[in-house]
Amino acid sequence: MVVEARKADLTLEQLSGEVEKQLKQRGLLNAQHDGRVSAAPDGRTIRYYTTLGILEKPKVISRQAFYGNRHVLQLLAIKSLQGLSLPLGEIQARLYGKSDKELEAILESISNKLKSDQRARAEIHPLIWREVMIEPGLKIMIEDQWRLSDEESLTKRIQSALSALVKEDKK
């Protein structure tokens, strides 16, 4: 997904809104699990990134800052990498000197990784086991989804297992 070309420069507030919108569209709006880093950048965060040098300085006209497509790409990449729990120092090193195409490639790669991870999580079905105490020292574990199909056959198999355990005990 390529960042849409914009003729007008963006104010700080518009930039923040545009980045949040595109993070949502790309499925990259992920706050860190510990809650220390927000999923979308606000104005204060954007100014902080500029001060650190992670985000290029805006064009300033009459004391008003204006941001362009490159800033949108940089912020998308920063927030995406933060969503992977990378520290700002590492993010700065990874993004330093990257072209717009390289930033797009990073975003595409992260988006694909997250989609793949989500598919893998969706395919995992946890097993839930129930424990039935027969007597002290003897339990039966039953998968939660298990249903009795043939009581007579099951009784015979349990009796065989008990017989085998008793024989092992006598050795």
C-alpha positions as CSV (number, residue, x, y, z in Angstrom):
1,M,0.0,0.0,0.0
2,V,1.7,3.2,-1.1
3,V,1.1,6.4,0.8
4,E,-1.3,8.5,-1.1
5,A,0.2,11.6,-2.7
6,R,-0.9,14.8,-1.1
7,K,-0.6,18.2,-2.7
8,A,-1.1,20.2,0.6
9,D,1.3,20.0,3.4
10,L,0.0,18.7,6.7
11,T,-0.2,20.5,10.0
12,L,1.0,18.6,13.1
13,E,-2.6,17.6,14.0
14,Q,-3.3,16.5,10.4
15,L,-0.1,14.5,10.3
16,S,-1.0,12.7,13.6
17,G,-4.5,11.9,12.2
18,E,-3.2,10.7,8.8
19,V,-0.6,8.4,10.4
20,E,-3.2,6.9,12.7
21,K,-5.6,6.3,9.8
22,Q,-2.9,4.6,7.7
23,L,-1.7,2.5,10.7
24,K,-5.3,1.2,11.0
25,Q,-5.6,0.6,7.3
26,R,-2.3,-1.4,7.3
27,G,-3.2,-3.4,10.4
28,L,-0.2,-1.9,12.2
29,L,-2.0,0.1,15.0
30,N,-0.4,-1.9,17.8
31,A,0.5,-0.4,21.1
32,Q,3.3,-2.1,23.1
33,H,2.0,-4.7,25.5
34,D,3.3,-2.8,28.5
35,G,1.3,0.3,27.6
36,R,4.4,2.6,27.8
37,V,4.2,3.5,24.1
38,S,1.0,4.6,22.3
39,A,-0.1,3.0,19.1
40,A,-0.5,6.3,17.2
41,P,1.7,9.4,17.6
42,D,0.3,12.6,19.0
43,G,1.8,16.1,18.4
44,R,4.1,16.0,21.4
45,T,5.5,12.6,20.4
46,I,6.0,13.8,16.8
47,R,8.0,16.9,18.1
48,Y,10.0,14.6,20.4
49,Y,10.9,12.3,17.4
50,T,12.0,15.4,15.5
51,T,14.2,16.5,18.4
52,L,15.8,13.1,18.6
53,G,16.5,13.2,14.8
54,I,14.4,10.1,14.1
55,L,11.9,12.2,12.2
56,E,13.1,14.8,9.7
57,K,12.4,18.4,10.5
58,P,9.3,19.9,9.1
59,K,9.1,22.9,6.7
60,V,8.4,26.0,8.7
61,I,6.5,28.9,7.3
62,S,5.7,31.9,9.6
63,R,6.3,29.8,12.7
64,Q,3.9,27.1,11.5
65,A,5.3,23.6,10.9
66,F,4.2,21.7,7.8
67,Y,4.8,18.0,7.1
68,G,4.7,16.0,3.9
69,N,4.5,12.4,2.7
70,R,8.0,11.6,3.8
71,H,7.1,12.4,7.4
72,V,4.0,10.2,7.1
73,L,6.2,7.3,5.9
74,Q,8.8,7.9,8.6
75,L,6.2,7.9,11.4
76,L,4.5,4.8,10.0
77,A,7.8,3.0,10.1
78,I,8.6,4.3,13.6
79,K,5.3,3.3,15.1
80,S,5.3,-0.1,13.3
81,L,8.8,-0.9,14.7
82,Q,7.7,0.3,18.1
83,G,4.8,-2.1,17.9
84,L,7.4,-4.9,17.6
85,S,8.9,-3.6,20.9
86,L,12.1,-2.2,19.4
87,P,13.7,0.7,21.3
88,L,14.0,4.1,19.7
89,G,17.8,3.8,19.4
90,E,17.5,0.7,17.3
91,I,14.6,2.2,15.3
92,Q,16.8,5.2,14.5
93,A,19.6,3.0,13.4
94,R,17.3,0.9,11.2
95,L,15.6,3.9,9.5
96,Y,18.6,6.3,9.1
97,G,19.1,7.3,5.5
98,K,16.3,5.1,4.2
99,S,14.5,6.2,1.0
100,D,10.8,6.4,0.7
101,K,10.8,3.1,-1.2
102,E,12.9,1.5,1.5
103,L,10.5,2.8,4.2
104,E,7.6,1.3,2.2
105,A,9.4,-2.1,2.0
106,I,9.9,-2.0,5.8
107,L,6.2,-1.3,6.3
108,E,5.2,-4.1,3.9
109,S,7.5,-6.5,5.7
110,I,6.1,-5.7,9.1
111,S,2.6,-5.9,7.9
112,N,3.1,-9.3,6.3
113,K,4.8,-10.6,9.5
114,L,1.9,-9.4,11.7
115,K,-0.6,-11.0,9.3
116,S,1.3,-14.3,9.3
117,D,1.5,-14.2,13.1
118,Q,-2.2,-13.6,13.4
119,R,-3.0,-16.5,11.1
120,A,-0.7,-18.7,13.1
121,R,-2.4,-17.7,16.4
122,A,-5.8,-18.3,14.8
123,E,-4.8,-21.9,13.9
124,I,-3.8,-22.7,17.5
125,H,-6.5,-24.4,19.5
126,P,-5.4,-24.9,23.1
127,L,-6.2,-28.2,24.7
128,I,-8.0,-28.1,28.0
129,W,-7.7,-31.1,30.2
130,R,-9.9,-32.2,33.1
131,E,-8.5,-34.4,35.9
132,V,-10.7,-37.1,37.6
133,M,-9.3,-38.5,40.8
134,I,-10.1,-42.2,41.0
135,E,-8.3,-42.8,44.4
136,P,-5.2,-41.3,46.0
137,G,-2.4,-41.7,43.5
138,L,-4.6,-42.6,40.6
139,K,-6.1,-40.0,38.2
140,I,-7.6,-40.0,34.7
141,M,-6.9,-37.1,32.4
142,I,-9.7,-36.3,30.0
143,E,-9.5,-33.8,27.1
144,D,-12.3,-31.3,27.6
145,Q,-13.7,-32.0,24.1
146,W,-13.8,-35.8,24.7
147,R,-17.2,-37.5,24.5
148,L,-18.0,-41.1,25.4
149,S,-18.8,-43.1,22.3
150,D,-18.8,-46.8,23.5
151,E,-18.9,-47.4,27.2
152,E,-18.4,-51.1,27.1
153,S,-15.2,-50.8,24.9
154,L,-13.9,-48.0,27.2
155,T,-14.5,-50.1,30.3
156,K,-12.5,-53.0,28.8
157,R,-9.6,-50.7,27.9
158,I,-9.5,-49.2,31.4
159,Q,-9.6,-52.7,32.9
160,S,-6.7,-53.8,30.7
161,A,-4.7,-50.7,31.7
162,L,-5.3,-51.4,35.4
163,S,-4.3,-55.0,34.9
164,A,-1.1,-53.9,33.2
165,L,-0.3,-51.5,36.1
166,V,-1.0,-54.2,38.7
167,K,1.4,-56.6,36.9
168,E,4.1,-53.9,36.7
169,D,3.7,-53.3,40.4
170,K,4.2,-57.0,41.3
171,K,7.6,-57.1,39.4
